[in-house]
Amino acid sequence: MYSDSDHSRLQHAPIPDPQFGFYVLGKPLAVICHGAALSTVSLGAFKTWRTQNALVRGKALSGGFEVILVGAGIFMVSSGDHQLQSA
């Protein structure tokens, strides 16, 4: 039975790089990914609530600032990935 928190990491190198690598950057990257996922889910929930509210009033929504925000997020992620690949 292990009580040390270092044994709970996946792909843990015996001597991890103290400056750069998954050992150092794993948790911050996980926080960023979870934050992006939670913001996308909350934005989708808000969009669903707005759409249902409009349908009750007999209207229909298409587009909106939510779609633009998700598109801008996807563009930023894909453009950052392209810059990393060209370097």
LINGI-V886822 format. One record per residue. RES is the residue in three letters. PSI is psi in whole degrees, 0 to 359 (none if undefined). BURIAL is 1 if it has 24 or more other ideal C-beta (glycine too) atoms within 12 Angstrom, else 0. Layout:
BEGIN
res=(RES,RES)
psi=(PSI,PSI)
burial=(BURIAL,BURIAL)
END
This chain:
BEGIN
res=(MET,TYR,SER,ASP,SER,ASP,HIS,SER,ARG,LEU,GLN,HIS,ALA,PRO,ILE,PRO,ASP,PRO,GLN,PHE,GLY,PHE,TYR,VAL,LEU,GLY,LYS,PRO,LEU,ALA,VAL,ILE,CYS,HIS,GLY,ALA,ALA,LEU,SER,THR,VAL,SER,LEU,GLY,ALA,PHE,LYS,THR,TRP,ARG,THR,GLN,ASN,ALA,LEU,VAL,ARG,GLY,LYS,ALA,LEU,SER,GLY,GLY,PHE,GLU,VAL,ILE,LEU,VAL,GLY,ALA,GLY,ILE,PHE,MET,VAL,SER,SER,GLY,ASP,HIS,GLN,LEU,GLN,SER,ALA)
psi=(126,135,352,135,339,338,353,358,141,151,44,120,149,321,89,152,122,350,315,138,178,330,322,318,355,310,316,321,323,320,318,316,319,322,319,320,316,321,323,318,317,324,320,322,320,319,318,317,317,319,315,322,321,322,325,325,358,16,171,137,140,137,216,172,336,318,321,319,317,318,319,322,317,320,317,319,316,326,325,321,321,320,324,324,328,346,none)
burial=(0,0,0,0,0,0,0,0,0,0,0,0,0,0,0,0,0,0,0,0,0,0,0,0,0,0,0,0,0,0,0,0,0,0,0,0,0,0,0,0,0,0,1,0,0,0,1,0,0,0,0,0,0,0,0,0,0,0,0,0,0,0,0,0,0,1,0,0,0,0,0,0,0,0,0,0,0,0,0,0,0,0,0,0,0,0,0)
END
